[in-house]
Amino acid sequence: MNNKPTKVKPAKICYEHIGGKLGQLLAITFAEKGWIAKENPADKHFYITEIGIIEFGKLGIDLSEIKLEDF
């Protein structure tokens, strides 16, 4: 059985970030769950909330890999 998709994948790595439709859906979902937020809706960057720290940890994501200036 061939598990390769026949269409273009909806995710890509771009400058160490997940891009494409998957990246967009992840960002929307994490924001809806309150795992990430913005200080101001017009801001470009998100920050990880306290609940996000807990929930990402449950997923096995080591947030200590993120430098302070990345926040």
C-alpha positions as CSV (number, residue, x, y, z in Angstrom):
1,M,0.0,0.0,0.0
2,N,1.3,3.4,-1.0
3,N,0.9,6.0,1.8
4,K,2.2,9.0,-0.3
5,P,-0.4,11.7,-0.8
6,T,-1.3,12.4,-4.4
7,K,-1.9,16.1,-3.7
8,V,0.5,18.8,-2.5
9,K,1.0,18.7,1.3
10,P,-0.7,21.5,3.3
11,A,2.3,22.1,5.5
12,K,5.8,23.3,4.9
13,I,8.8,24.4,6.9
14,C,9.8,28.0,6.2
15,Y,12.6,29.6,8.2
16,E,12.1,27.0,11.1
17,H,8.3,27.7,11.2
18,I,5.4,25.6,10.0
19,G,3.8,27.3,7.1
20,G,1.0,26.5,4.7
21,K,-2.6,25.6,5.6
22,L,-1.5,23.3,8.5
23,G,0.4,26.1,10.1
24,Q,-2.6,28.4,9.7
25,L,-4.9,25.8,11.2
26,L,-2.6,25.2,14.1
27,A,-2.4,28.9,14.9
28,I,-6.1,29.3,14.8
29,T,-6.8,26.3,16.9
30,F,-4.2,27.2,19.5
31,A,-5.6,30.7,19.7
32,E,-9.2,29.4,20.1
33,K,-8.1,27.1,22.9
34,G,-6.3,30.0,24.6
35,W,-2.8,28.4,24.3
36,I,-1.5,31.4,22.5
37,A,-2.7,35.0,22.5
38,K,-1.8,38.5,21.4
39,E,-1.4,41.6,23.6
40,N,-3.4,43.5,20.9
41,P,-5.4,42.0,18.0
42,A,-3.3,44.1,15.6
43,D,0.0,42.5,16.8
44,K,1.8,40.3,14.4
45,H,3.2,38.0,17.1
46,F,1.6,35.7,19.6
47,Y,2.8,34.8,23.1
48,I,2.3,31.4,24.9
49,T,-0.2,31.7,27.7
50,E,0.0,29.9,31.1
51,I,-2.5,27.3,29.9
52,G,-0.6,27.0,26.7
53,I,2.6,26.1,28.7
54,I,0.7,23.4,30.4
55,E,-1.0,22.0,27.4
56,F,2.0,22.1,25.1
57,G,3.9,20.3,27.9
58,K,1.2,17.6,27.8
59,L,1.9,17.1,24.1
60,G,5.6,16.6,24.9
61,I,6.7,20.0,23.5
62,D,9.7,21.3,25.3
63,L,9.2,25.1,25.4
64,S,12.6,25.6,26.9
65,E,13.8,25.2,23.3
66,I,12.4,28.6,22.6
67,K,14.6,31.6,23.4
68,L,13.1,34.5,25.3
69,E,13.5,36.8,22.2
70,D,11.4,34.3,20.2
71,F,8.3,35.1,22.3
